[in-house]
Amino acid sequence: MARPKNAAETIQLTLSTTPQVKQLLEELSCSGYYGKNAAETAVILLTEKIRDLQATGQAPAPRYRVTEIQNDDDHQDS
């Protein structure tokens, strides 16, 4: 069964790399563990590295939009 698409908004980013790096990304994608193709594998590896940097404080933590959650007790009639 295919996994659902990511609900997060995405944008396209173009990267240039060496033929050797592209070949390695293609080899890593053969197992399907890191992605279905070189581009998807690059996204997964880049995301993992960013999370590693965030965990060690070398990159800023993600910023999330905070929405106010109202407590049901606030809306009950007395």
C-alpha positions as CSV (number, residue, x, y, z in Angstrom):
1,M,0.0,0.0,0.0
2,A,1.3,3.4,-0.9
3,R,1.9,5.9,1.8
4,P,-0.2,9.1,1.8
5,K,1.3,12.3,0.4
6,N,2.8,14.8,2.8
7,A,0.2,17.3,3.9
8,A,2.9,20.0,4.3
9,E,3.2,22.7,1.7
10,T,6.2,22.1,-0.6
11,I,8.1,24.3,-3.1
12,Q,10.5,23.2,-5.9
13,L,14.2,23.7,-5.4
14,T,16.8,23.0,-8.0
15,L,20.2,21.7,-7.0
16,S,23.3,21.0,-9.0
17,T,25.7,18.2,-8.1
18,T,28.4,16.0,-9.5
19,P,27.6,13.0,-11.6
20,Q,29.1,10.9,-8.8
21,V,26.7,12.2,-6.2
22,K,23.8,11.7,-8.6
23,Q,24.9,8.1,-9.2
24,L,25.2,7.5,-5.4
25,L,21.7,8.9,-4.9
26,E,20.4,6.6,-7.6
27,E,22.1,3.6,-6.0
28,L,20.6,4.4,-2.6
29,S,17.1,4.7,-4.1
30,C,17.3,1.1,-5.5
31,S,16.3,-0.4,-2.2
32,G,13.4,2.1,-1.8
33,Y,14.5,2.8,1.8
34,Y,15.6,6.4,1.0
35,G,13.2,7.1,-1.8
36,K,12.0,5.9,-5.2
37,N,14.5,7.9,-7.2
38,A,17.5,10.2,-6.9
39,A,15.5,13.3,-6.3
40,E,13.3,11.8,-3.6
41,T,16.4,10.2,-1.9
42,A,18.1,13.7,-1.9
43,V,15.1,15.2,-0.2
44,I,15.0,12.5,2.5
45,L,18.8,12.7,3.2
46,L,18.7,16.5,3.3
47,T,15.8,16.5,5.7
48,E,17.5,13.9,8.0
49,K,20.7,16.1,8.0
50,I,18.8,19.2,8.9
51,R,17.0,17.4,11.7
52,D,20.5,16.2,13.0
53,L,21.7,19.8,12.9
54,Q,18.6,21.0,14.8
55,A,19.1,18.3,17.4
56,T,22.6,19.5,18.1
57,G,21.7,23.2,18.0
58,Q,23.6,23.9,14.8
59,A,20.4,24.9,12.9
60,P,17.4,26.8,14.1
61,A,14.4,24.7,15.2
62,P,11.4,24.7,13.0
63,R,8.9,27.4,13.4
64,Y,5.3,26.3,13.7
65,R,2.2,28.4,13.5
66,V,0.5,28.2,16.9
67,T,-3.3,28.2,16.9
68,E,-5.2,28.9,20.1
69,I,-6.9,25.9,21.5
70,Q,-10.0,26.7,23.4
71,N,-10.9,24.7,26.5
72,D,-14.4,23.2,26.4
73,D,-14.9,24.3,30.0
74,D,-14.6,28.0,28.9
75,H,-17.8,27.5,26.8
76,Q,-20.1,25.6,29.1
77,D,-23.2,27.4,30.4
78,S,-23.3,27.6,34.2
